[in-house]
Amino acid sequence: MTSLMGGRTPGNLAWLPRIRTRQISPENPTGERNSGARAVPDPTDPDLPHSKYSVLLGPGYKVRPFISVGVGETATLAEISGAGVITNLFITSNADDLRNLWLRAWWDGRVEPAIEVSLASFFCLGGPGQRHEVSSAAINVGPVRGCSSAWAMPFLDGARMTLENRGSSVVDVVAYKVTFEERDASDIPEQRFRAKTVSGEPREPSFEFDLVDAAGSGIVVGTSISWTAMRPRWWGEGEVKVYFGDDEYPTIVDTGTEDYFGGAWGFGRDTTYLAGGPVGERAYSGVFTGAPYLDSNEGYPREIVLYRWHINDPIGFEGGVRMSVQVIGQGPDGTYELRDDRLTATGYWYETVPVSPRGR
């Protein structure tokens, strides 16, 4: 947990090394010292669409709190040089559907993005992205759509972060904050944060759906799923499996979907073996596990949102790893049935890379 979350606890804050904290936001696009809140109100400036509210007060009075992103456009949220670590990312938007906003990030000048996710999936939000709150160690969502990430994101030779609007309408409010620390190169570890969103149906004949598929070495630190159950009955009988390298069989096999995400007995749905237990699925949000949203619609399809953080129990791998969930449920007679449910999942991991500037 020390390396993943920055090693910050209430008991050791006074022992942290000297750090230089910076923050990039619409009010300070570069994050440089002495450069914030310097925009001058100008209602005719398309880059200052909200400055009309501060025109009577002048600079320093919330002139540029948000940015806009046009249809098909990609906005640069942050561009940082040198060595450092992003310690917090906050973002919110009035977009119709947060599934249409895609976040990407690159570390150390690499060509391929290290992060490529939809905002809804990365922040464990279902549907269009304003149905529920999340309270956990890594991701928090406060009312309404206040999306915060606490994953530490180190880089040795620069970082870049963008937001793409894949929707069919202009998004006129995107508020964001990228908080980071300028660090000495010697402070930067070999690990780089990775996250990727994938969508689809389970593949045949295994009926597994991959949550993480990574090469090289590193540690898996989390998964989140928006699970759309397409037809009735219990949907979560499948096991979460971890395959190392090109192994034919998994090494880690969980006992059931709800168990992996910190629940049990169908999140309260199954009373067969637990007489007197609560009847009906119940949402919850915990420090490391949660099912913060369970659509109560028993007509189908219905959506379930799940997350699991491997902060105290990271899954270490060498030579690649594949982590999947088998999409099976219970048929009318109680036997297992293969399901054609649809899943959108984000995997979160740290990948070990050589510590050398501008390595490709």
N, C-alpha and C positions, 0 to 999 in steps of 0.2 A: 504493500500500500504506500510505502514511503516514496518510491520512485514514481508511481503512477499519479498520485494526487499531490505531489509536491512536498510531501512530508510535513504538511501543516496540521498541527493539532493545537488546541488551546494551551497545552502544556509546554510546547516547544517553540512558540513564536518568537520569544526573546532570543533564541539561539540561532535564528536564521542568519545566513551570511548577508553581507551588504548587497542590497538589490536596488535596481533603478527601475521604478515602475512607470510605465507609459500606458496610454489608452487611446485607441483610434476610434473615432465616432464621426458622424456627420458634422459635428461642431469642431472637430480637430482631425481632418482626414489624414494627416501624416503622423499624428501622435507625437510630434516633436515638442520638446520643452518650450513653454512660453508661446504656444501657437494655437491655443484653444479659444473658442468664442470670439473670433476676430472677424466673422462675416458681417458685412454692412447690409442692413435691410434694403431690399430693392424688389418690389412686387413685380417688376417687369422681367426679372432674371429667371429663366426657366429652371436654373439650378437652385433657386431659393423660393420654391413654391409656397412656403409657409411664412415667409418673412413679412407678409402684410400684417400679421398680428403683432409684430414688434416694431413696426415702422415709426410709431410715436415715441418709442423708448431708445432706439439706436442700438449700436453694437453691444454685444454681451448679454442681450435679453432674449435668448432662445430664438435666434435668427434662422438657424439651419438644424433643427432637431431631427429631421427625417430626410430620406432621399426617395426619389421615385424611380421605378424600373419599367420601361416600356415593354410592349409585347415582343417577345423574341430577343430582348436585350439582355446583356450580361453586365452587371455593375461590379466594379472592383471595390470590395469592402476594406481591404487592408493590403498594404505592400510594405514590408519591413526588411531592412537590410541588417547584415551582421548576425550575431548569435543571440539567442534568447529563448524564451518559452512563453507561449500563450497560456495564461492561467485561468481565464474566464472568457466565455463568449455569451453575450446576451443578444437576442434578436426578437423582434415582433413585427407584425405586419397586418394590414387590413385586407390582404389578398383574399379573394373568394375562397381559395383552396390552397392550403399550405403544401399540398402534394405537388403543386405546380412550381414551387420555388425550390431550386436546386443549389445547394451549397457545395463549393469545391475549394480545396486548398492544396498548395504545393509547398514542399520543404526543400531548401538547399538548391533551388534552381532546376529541379528535376522536371522532365517532360510530362510524365504521367501524374495525374492528381493523386495525392495520398488520401484525400477525402472526396467522395462523390456521393452525395446523399440528398434525398428530399427532406425538407425541414420537418414535415409531418412525421416521417419515419425516424429520423435522427433524434427528435425530441419526444418520441413515444406517444404521439398524438394520432388519434384515429379520425376517419372521415375527412372532412375539410380542415380539421385541426383546431376546433375550439369547443370540444365536448367535455373536457375534464382537466383536472390538475394532476401533477406528478410531484411527489416528494421523495427524493432518493439521494444517494451519495454522489452520483455522477451527473444526473439530469434532473432539473427541477422546472416545473411549469406552474406559474402562479396565475391567478385570475387576471385577465383573460389573455391567453396566448403569451404570457411572459416567459419566454423560453431561455433557460440558462444552462450552459454546459460547464462542468468543473474539470473535464479531462485536461490533463497537462499535455501541451503540444510543443515539444522542444524542436529547435532548428539550429543549425550551425552556421549556415550561410544564406540567410534570408528566408522569408515566408510571403506567400501571396494567397489571398482569399477572395473569392468572387461569389456572386449570387445571380442565377439565371432565372428569368421569368418565362416559363413554358406555357403559361396560361393564355387565354384569348382576350384579356383586357389589361389595361395599364394598372400597375400596382402603385398607387400614389403615396402610400405611407410604408416605409421600411425604416424602423429605428434599430440601431445596433450599436454594440460596444465590444471592441476587441481589446481586452486588457492583457498586457504582456510585460515581461521583465527583460531588460537588456542584461545579458550575462556575459561573463568571460567565456571564451571558447572552451577552456578547460573544464567548465561546469556542465557542458552539454553531454548527455549520455549517448550511447549508440542507438537507442530506441527512437523510432519515429511513430507517431500516432497515425493509425489508418482507420477508415470507416467507409463502408460501401453499402448502398441500398440496392436490393434486387427484388423483382416481382415476378410472379408466375404461379404455375400449378406444379404439384409434385410430379417427378418424372417416373415413367414406368420402366421396368416392372417393380422397382423397389418402393415406389411411392414415397421417396424421400425428397425433401426440399432443403437445399443447402443454405445455411445461415452464414457460414464463413468458409471461404476457399482461398487459402493464402499459401504462398511459396516461401522458401527460405526458412529462417528461424525467428522466433519471437514468442509472444504470449497473447492468447485470446483473453480479452478483458470484459466482453459483454455481447449480448444479443438483444434485439427487440423485434417484435412481430406485430403487425396488424393482420389478424387472421379472419378471413371472411368465410364463415361456414355457409355452404351453398344449399344445404338441405338439412332436414330435422335430425334429431337424436344427438347423443354425445359425440363430440368431434375430437376430443383431445386424448385419445388412448395411446397415441404414438410416443415412441421413445426418442430422446435426444441422444445422438451418437457422435463420437469424435474418432476420426480416422487419422492416423499419423502416416506421413509419407504416402506411398502407394499401397499401403496395407489393404488387403481384401476385406478384413473384418475390423470392426471398431475396437478400440481399447477401452474407451469410456462409454458406458451405456446407462442412461438415466432410467428411472422406473416409470416415467409417464410425463406427458406434456405439462400437466398442472403441477406435478411434483417438481419438475425442473424450474418452473417459475415461482416456486415457493408456496403453492397451494396444495390441496389434497382433496380427495373424494369429489372430484369434478367441481372444485371451488364452491362446494356446498350443494351440488346437484345430486350426488349419489348418496343415498341413505341405506343402500343394500346391506353394507357391512358395518354401519355406524348408526344403529337405531337411535332415534331421538335427536339426531344432529340437525343443524339448520337446513331448511329446505330452500333450494334455489341458489343459483350462482351469485356470488357477492364480490364486488370490486374492492380492491385494496391497493395501497401504495406504500411500500416499505423501503428501507435503506438500500437493500441489495436486490430485492425481488418485488414484483408487483404485477397486478392485472388491473390497471387503473380504469379500464373501461370495458364493460360487458354489455352489449346491446341487449336490452330486455325483450326485443321483438322476437317472439317465437314463430312468427312467419319468417320465411327465409328469402334472401340471404340475411345474415346477421354478423356483426363485427365484434371481435374480441381483441383487445390490445394488451400486450405482455412485454415485460422486460426482465432481464437477469444480468447483474453485474458481477463479474469474477474479479473483484478487487482483493478480497482476502484469500481467494483460491484461484489465481490465474492459471490458465491452461497453457503450459509451456510446450513448445514444439521445435523440432529441428527437421529440415528436409520437407517442410510443408505440412499443412493440416487441412482437413475438411470436416466441418461440423454441420450436422444435418438434423432435421426432425422428420420422423416418419408420420405421414398424414393418414392416420387410421382412426376409426371410431367404433361404436357399437351398433350392430344391426338390430332389427326389431326383436330378434330372439336372443339378444345378448352376446352373440358371437361377433368377432371383429369384422369390420367392413372397410375396404379401401375407399377413400373419399377424394372427390375432385375439388376440394376447397381451394381458395385462392389466397396466397400469402404475399405480403410485402414485408421484407425483413431488412434490418441493418445489422451488420456485424462490426464489432469494434475490436481492434487489436493493435499491439505495438510490434513493429517489424524491426529487427536488428539490421543496421546498415553500417558500412565502413565509415568511420569518422574522418572524412576528408572533404574539404570544401569543393563544391560544385561537382561532386561525384555523380555519375549518371548510371 
